[in-house]
Amino acid sequence: MQTMEVLKQALSSLDPTQQQQLWVAGSAVAVGGLLTCYYWVYQGRKPKRIPTGDGWWGAGEKPLSEDEKVFPFQVKTSDEEIQDLYDRIDRTRYTEPLEDTCFQYGFNSTYLKKVVSHWRHTFDWKKQIAILNKYPHFKTNIEGLDVHFIHVRPPHREGQRVLPLMLVHGWPGSVYEFYRILPLLTDSLDGLAFEVICPSIPGYGFSEAPHKQGCGVNNSPVGLAAYILEKFSTWTDMNNRDLEDGGLERKFTLDDLLTNIMIYWTTGSIVSSMRFYKENLKTNMENRLDNNTGVYVPTGLAAFPNELMHVPQPWARARFRNIYSYSYMPRGGHFAALEEPQLLADDLLQFVKKVERL
């Protein structure tokens, strides 16, 4: 029985293809032959590893030693930058929307005028910068690029356990996506708190880009806003396409949405942010090494129902071999930390407790 239990555990660690090979061979032999087959498939296989390489994305040749200093950073603006924004907004040429189309053909221009009016006459960028700077910002050089991040430590409490946590945003988001969830993670939760690092992906926001070229939405603030905010509408809930306002203010405030837009606008990073997709979609992803390499570290998955793509748990297990937690969330979409910060924080906490056996 002990031998069979060991065999069972070994089989569960194989990917579906290897399991199929093993069971087909094993179905025609006795237990001894099955054990032999297990040894051939399982013990003989070599784990795949993704090569990290020796990257250098900066100008010129890679130096013999790299500068590893971390230095403070603050988000800043100027009256000239704000006036340039206003001048460009004032020159916007709108097109009337098709009748009764709501958000079915992209961002409805009637509602866009309302958003832009708020941006031009009510939104206070200097006030939002003060909010951005309430958490400590830093930069450091990694492989030739200046990488920006925020680093938030929890308040000290006796008997509190503090664990490190990195939160990485996606597109078209920024580190500002996490400003609602950060207080929930850094405050003590059943004696546990997180020390959180949130980097800006290279080419996004305040991180340097390896290559920056482009125009279009990088030249028009209103075009940029319409392009990005349409994603915050439909990627939150596809049913928002049937609403005249795209449902944007159901989960977000206009100030929060425009703060994210301003991060892209003031850094000129919309084009470089999209390079990620150019680099990753130019080849068949199914054949790529990183797509076919198993992940064996403890993994937690929060499946939000309105995310762009849903991965059922059996499919997830084909890639993530050590799933501790799979939670089908009651609501939420692509921007979960901004949409449903409490749901995400609670799920993260229960996952960590399982892994740490708390």
Secondary structure, 3 states (H helix, E strand, C coil): CHHHHHHHHHHHCCCHHHHHHHHHHHCCCCHHHHHHHHHHHHHCCCCCCCCCCCCCCCCCCCCCCCCCCEEEECCCCCHHHHHHHHHHHHCCCCCCCCCCCCCCCCCCHHHHHHHHHHHHHCCCHHHHHHHHCCCCEEEEEECCEEEEEEEECCCCCCCCEEEEEECCCCCCCCHHHHCCCHHHHHCCECCEEEEEEEECCCCCCCCCCCCCCCCHHHCCHHHHHHHHHHHHHHCCCHHHHHCCCCCHHHHCCHHHHHHHHHHHHHHCCHHHHCHHHHHHHCCCHHHCCHHHCCECCCEEEEECCCCCCCCCHHHHHHHECCEEEEEECCCCCCCHHHHCHHHHHHHHHHHHHHHHCC
